[in-house]
Amino acid sequence: MKPFLFLSILLIFIPLHSSAQVGQRRNDFSIGATGGYTLNRRSFQPKIKQTYLGFPMVGFAARYICEKYFTCIAGIQAEVNYNNLGWKEVIEDGSGNTYSRDLHYLQVPILMQMGWGRELRGFKFVFMAGPQFGFCLGSTEHQGGQQPWDISRRPQQVTHQYGRELDKNFDYGIAAGLGLEYSSVIGHFILEGRYYFGLGDAFDNSKKGYFGRSANQTIYAKLTYLFDIVRTKDCIRK
């Protein structure tokens, strides 16, 4: 998993470096805000039946466009986002219990961005991909149903997650998304769908640990607004 993450970081810089040899140089830097809604679940092994847990997310975004290579506009976008990456269990043992857990994260995706379309006053199709890192700031458990809890009938007796703090607060994985950007005189608006595949486990996955896997799987619907701070002069744009 870790070599795969390292490779994803390299993929951000290799296309930009290679395009710098023959492309049209850009030096555009933009900042702004991002927000949206996420659906998250944890990939547990042993398996825990779940439904997606929804939560709004907000953050800050910065983008650097460095090159136009033929019709492709290449750059890097970085964000700092606040998000809830918890999970909600589906308990079907007849107990009537409910359980969900909020996990509050600061996330930092660093994404290669490639776009095709208009740079000014028009639409552009964008693709983003790259590594994402996160740190858990805290968690809150929500238990409902008949009290006291009867966990003796849980499927496969998977109860290790209840009342237990995370073993690992650091999270990492791969994010990728597709979107549509509209550029105008007041800035850039990007509507995007994104998927995050977590590689880091929240609970101990060593031979002494209970879970072999406990990583995030997240779906994002995002809207980002960026306004230009620096824009390349003396270049032809369409």
C-alpha positions in Angstrom: 0.0 0.0 0.0 2.7 2.5 0.9 4.6 2.1 -2.4 1.4 2.7 -4.2 0.9 5.9 -2.3 4.4 7.0 -3.1 3.7 6.3 -6.8 0.6 8.5 -6.7 2.7 11.4 -5.4 5.1 11.0 -8.3 2.2 11.0 -10.8 1.4 14.6 -9.7 4.8 15.9 -10.8 5.8 13.7 -13.7 3.2 15.0 -16.2 3.8 18.6 -15.2 7.6 18.3 -15.6 7.3 16.6 -19.0 4.8 19.1 -20.3 7.1 21.9 -19.3 9.5 21.0 -22.1 7.1 21.7 -25.0 3.9 23.3 -23.6 2.8 26.9 -23.2 3.9 28.2 -19.8 1.3 29.4 -17.3 1.9 31.0 -13.9 -1.7 31.3 -12.5 -2.3 31.1 -8.8 -5.8 31.1 -7.3 -7.3 30.7 -3.8 -10.8 30.3 -2.5 -13.3 28.2 -0.6 -14.7 24.7 -1.0 -17.7 23.0 0.4 -20.2 20.2 -0.2 -21.5 16.9 1.2 -19.8 13.6 1.8 -21.0 10.0 2.2 -18.6 7.8 4.2 -18.3 4.2 5.3 -15.5 2.1 6.8 -14.2 -0.9 5.0 -13.9 -3.4 7.9 -12.4 -6.8 8.0 -14.1 -8.7 9.6 -17.1 -7.2 7.9 -19.5 -4.8 9.6 -22.8 -4.1 7.7 -23.2 -0.4 7.2 -25.0 2.4 5.4 -23.3 5.6 4.3 -23.0 8.3 6.9 -23.6 11.8 5.4 -22.1 15.0 6.6 -21.4 18.5 5.2 -17.7 19.5 4.6 -16.0 22.9 4.3 -12.5 23.9 3.5 -9.9 26.2 1.8 -8.5 25.5 -1.6 -5.5 26.8 -3.6 -4.6 26.1 -7.2 -1.5 26.6 -9.3 -1.8 26.3 -13.1 1.7 25.8 -14.6 1.2 24.7 -18.3 -1.0 24.3 -21.3 0.1 21.2 -23.2 -1.8 21.1 -26.5 -5.4 21.2 -25.3 -4.7 20.1 -21.8 -4.4 22.7 -19.0 -2.3 21.2 -16.2 -1.8 22.2 -12.6 -2.0 21.3 -8.9 -4.8 21.9 -6.5 -4.4 21.6 -2.7 -7.1 21.8 0.0 -7.5 21.8 3.7 -10.9 20.4 4.6 -12.9 19.7 7.7 -15.0 16.6 7.4 -16.7 13.8 9.3 -15.4 10.3 8.3 -17.4 8.1 10.6 -19.7 5.2 9.9 -23.3 4.0 10.6 -24.0 0.4 11.3 -27.0 -1.7 10.1 -27.8 -3.9 13.1 -30.1 -6.8 12.2 -30.0 -9.1 15.2 -33.5 -8.2 16.5 -32.1 -6.1 19.4 -33.4 -2.8 18.0 -30.0 -1.2 18.7 -28.6 1.6 16.5 -25.0 2.7 16.4 -23.0 5.4 14.5 -19.7 7.1 15.2 -18.6 10.6 14.2 -14.9 10.9 13.4 -13.8 14.6 12.9 -10.9 15.0 10.4 -8.8 17.7 8.9 -7.9 16.4 5.4 -5.3 17.6 3.0 -5.7 16.4 -0.6 -2.9 17.3 -3.0 -4.2 16.7 -6.5 -2.9 16.8 -10.0 -5.5 18.7 -12.1 -6.0 18.4 -15.9 -8.5 20.4 -17.8 -9.9 20.6 -21.3 -11.9 23.6 -22.5 -11.9 27.4 -22.1 -9.6 29.2 -19.7 -11.6 32.4 -19.7 -15.4 33.0 -19.8 -16.5 29.5 -20.5 -16.6 25.8 -19.4 -13.8 23.4 -18.9 -13.9 19.7 -18.1 -11.5 18.8 -15.2 -10.0 15.6 -13.9 -8.2 15.5 -10.5 -6.2 12.7 -8.8 -3.6 12.3 -6.1 -2.8 11.5 -2.5 -4.9 12.7 0.5 -3.8 12.9 4.1 -5.9 13.4 7.2 -5.7 13.6 11.0 -8.6 12.7 13.4 -9.3 15.5 15.9 -11.8 13.5 17.9 -14.7 11.1 17.9 -18.3 10.8 19.2 -20.3 7.6 19.6 -24.1 7.5 19.2 -25.8 4.4 20.7 -29.6 4.0 20.5 -32.3 1.4 21.1 -33.0 -0.8 24.0 -30.7 -0.2 27.1 -28.6 -1.8 28.3 -27.2 -3.0 25.0 -27.3 -6.7 24.2 -24.4 -7.3 21.9 -24.3 -11.1 22.4 -26.3 -11.7 19.2 -24.2 -9.5 16.9 -23.3 -11.2 13.5 -19.9 -12.9 13.8 -19.6 -11.3 17.3 -17.9 -8.2 15.8 -18.1 -5.8 18.8 -14.4 -4.7 19.1 -15.2 -1.2 17.8 -17.6 -0.2 20.6 -16.2 2.1 23.2 -12.7 1.9 21.8 -10.5 4.9 20.9 -8.8 4.8 17.5 -5.4 3.2 17.4 -4.3 5.5 14.5 -5.3 9.1 14.1 -3.4 9.6 10.9 -5.2 8.7 7.7 -3.9 8.5 4.1 -5.2 7.3 0.7 -5.9 8.1 -2.9 -8.5 10.6 -4.2 -9.8 11.1 -7.7 -12.6 13.2 -9.2 -14.3 14.6 -12.3 -15.8 18.0 -12.6 -17.0 20.9 -14.6 -15.4 24.4 -14.2 -17.0 27.7 -15.2 -14.6 30.6 -15.5 -15.9 34.2 -15.4 -14.7 37.7 -14.7 -15.3 37.1 -10.9 -13.6 33.8 -10.6 -13.7 30.1 -11.2 -16.6 27.8 -10.1 -15.9 24.0 -10.0 -18.7 21.5 -9.5 -17.1 18.1 -8.8 -17.7 14.5 -7.8 -14.8 12.8 -6.0 -14.0 9.4 -4.5 -11.5 8.7 -1.8 -10.1 5.2 -1.2 -8.4 5.0 2.2 -5.2 3.1 2.7 -4.7 3.9 6.3 -6.5 1.9 9.0 -8.1 3.5 12.1 -7.6 0.4 14.3 -4.5 -1.8 14.8 -4.1 -4.0 11.8 -1.1 -5.9 13.0 -1.1 -9.6 14.0 -2.1 -8.5 17.5 -4.9 -6.3 16.3 -8.5 -7.4 15.8 -9.3 -5.8 12.5 -7.4 -6.6 9.4 -8.8 -3.5 7.7 -10.7 -0.4 8.9 -10.2 2.2 6.2 -12.3 5.0 4.7 -14.4 4.9 1.5 -15.8 8.3 0.8 -18.0 9.9 -1.9 -17.8 13.7 -2.3 -20.1 16.2 -4.0 -18.2 19.5 -4.0 -18.5 23.1 -5.1 -15.3 25.1 -5.2 -14.9 28.9 -5.8 -11.4 30.2 -6.7 -10.3 33.8 -7.5 -7.1 34.7 -9.2 -4.2 36.1 -7.2 -1.6 35.8 -10.0 -2.2 35.5 -13.7 0.3 35.0 -16.5 0.7 38.0 -18.7 1.4 38.1 -22.4 -0.1 34.7 -23.3 -2.9 33.7 -25.7 -5.9 32.3 -23.9 -9.1 30.8 -25.2 
